[in-house]
Every structure is written in structure tokens, then in C-alpha cells.
Amino acid sequence: MSPKRGERVAPPAVGDEWNVRFANNDAAKGWEELCRQAPENTRRAFESMRSQPRPNPATERHHRLKGGYASRDYQGRKLERWQIEVTGSGRIWYLIDDAEHTVWVECAGLRHPKATE
């Protein structure tokens, strides 16, 4: 997704940090929703994805998804899918792309992802 005038500027990854990118337009829209409603928690989530997308140990609020949701084919590769609980119902789902050292945000918003409803 190409940035447009008026959009937020994302800082570049430095050193061992991971790039954080949107996998789709809906994720970008949901991200903005989270930024408006829960800016501090969303910032912490961003910093976690950027610095340690696989927290060790995983927590109840930041963990790999289970079962059929644990991974997804993306751009021709099977990638791990993780979740951060930003608010009581707000979630970020992201994919870890080791080859590109990139975290792909595929779902973000103030409600549970539709796939789990």
C-alpha cells in the first residue's frame, strides 16, 4: 500500500528491528481506528512487533494463534500468524516473514476478527 498525502509517517527499521507493513487496506483502516481509540496500547503493540514479534515467553495478550489460524499462506509462503490483544476486544493479527524480516499486519481493529466469530 503506497502512502498518500496526509497519512502518518512510519519510522524506518533500524538495526535488528523488523519492518512493519500492512498486508491489505482493511488492516490499514483498522490500524487507524486503534490509533484513535487506544493510542498508547497500539504504540506498545507496534514496538513489540518491531522489536520482538515472537515474544519469549508468549503471554495471554500476545501469542501465536492456534489450530487452523496458526499460519497462513501469504505471497507464496506459509507464515506464522500471531495476535496482540490491544484492548478488551481490539486485536492485531500479523504474519512473521523471516525471509524479508517483515511483520505483515493482516487484521487490526476494535473488534474480534470476523474469522473467529
PECORBEL-V937019 format. One record per residue. N is the residue number from 1. RES is the residue in three letters. PHI is phi as a letter, one per 30 degrees, with the letter a starting at -180 (* if undefined). Layout:
n=N res=RES phi=PHI
n=N res=RES phi=PHI
This chain:
n=1 res=MET phi=*
n=2 res=SER phi=d
n=3 res=PRO phi=d
n=4 res=LYS phi=b
n=5 res=ARG phi=e
n=6 res=GLY phi=j
n=7 res=GLU phi=d
n=8 res=ARG phi=d
n=9 res=VAL phi=c
n=10 res=ALA phi=c
n=11 res=PRO phi=d
n=12 res=PRO phi=d
n=13 res=ALA phi=d
n=14 res=VAL phi=b
n=15 res=GLY phi=i
n=16 res=ASP phi=d
n=17 res=GLU phi=d
n=18 res=TRP phi=c
n=19 res=ASN phi=d
n=20 res=VAL phi=c
n=21 res=ARG phi=b
n=22 res=PHE phi=d
n=23 res=ALA phi=d
n=24 res=ASN phi=a
n=25 res=ASN phi=d
n=26 res=ASP phi=d
n=27 res=ALA phi=d
n=28 res=ALA phi=d
n=29 res=LYS phi=d
n=30 res=GLY phi=d
n=31 res=TRP phi=e
n=32 res=GLU phi=d
n=33 res=GLU phi=e
n=34 res=LEU phi=d
n=35 res=CYS phi=d
n=36 res=ARG phi=d
n=37 res=GLN phi=d
n=38 res=ALA phi=b
n=39 res=PRO phi=d
n=40 res=GLU phi=d
n=41 res=ASN phi=d
n=42 res=THR phi=d
n=43 res=ARG phi=d
n=44 res=ARG phi=d
n=45 res=ALA phi=d
n=46 res=PHE phi=e
n=47 res=GLU phi=d
n=48 res=SER phi=d
n=49 res=MET phi=d
n=50 res=ARG phi=d
n=51 res=SER phi=c
n=52 res=GLN phi=a
n=53 res=PRO phi=d
n=54 res=ARG phi=c
n=55 res=PRO phi=d
n=56 res=ASN phi=b
n=57 res=PRO phi=d
n=58 res=ALA phi=d
n=59 res=THR phi=c
n=60 res=GLU phi=d
n=61 res=ARG phi=c
n=62 res=HIS phi=b
n=63 res=HIS phi=a
n=64 res=ARG phi=d
n=65 res=LEU phi=d
n=66 res=LYS phi=c
n=67 res=GLY phi=h
n=68 res=GLY phi=d
n=69 res=TYR phi=c
n=70 res=ALA phi=d
n=71 res=SER phi=a
n=72 res=ARG phi=a
n=73 res=ASP phi=d
n=74 res=TYR phi=b
n=75 res=GLN phi=h
n=76 res=GLY phi=i
n=77 res=ARG phi=b
n=78 res=LYS phi=d
n=79 res=LEU phi=c
n=80 res=GLU phi=d
n=81 res=ARG phi=c
n=82 res=TRP phi=b
n=83 res=GLN phi=b
n=84 res=ILE phi=b
n=85 res=GLU phi=d
n=86 res=VAL phi=d
n=87 res=THR phi=b
n=88 res=GLY phi=e
n=89 res=SER phi=c
n=90 res=GLY phi=d
n=91 res=ARG phi=b
n=92 res=ILE phi=b
n=93 res=TRP phi=c
n=94 res=TYR phi=b
n=95 res=LEU phi=c
n=96 res=ILE phi=c
n=97 res=ASP phi=c
n=98 res=ASP phi=d
n=99 res=ALA phi=d
n=100 res=GLU phi=c
n=101 res=HIS phi=h
n=102 res=THR phi=b
n=103 res=VAL phi=c
n=104 res=TRP phi=c
n=105 res=VAL phi=d
n=106 res=GLU phi=c
n=107 res=CYS phi=a
n=108 res=ALA phi=b
n=109 res=GLY phi=l
n=110 res=LEU phi=d
n=111 res=ARG phi=b
n=112 res=HIS phi=e
n=113 res=PRO phi=e
n=114 res=LYS phi=e
n=115 res=ALA phi=e
n=116 res=THR phi=c
n=117 res=GLU phi=d
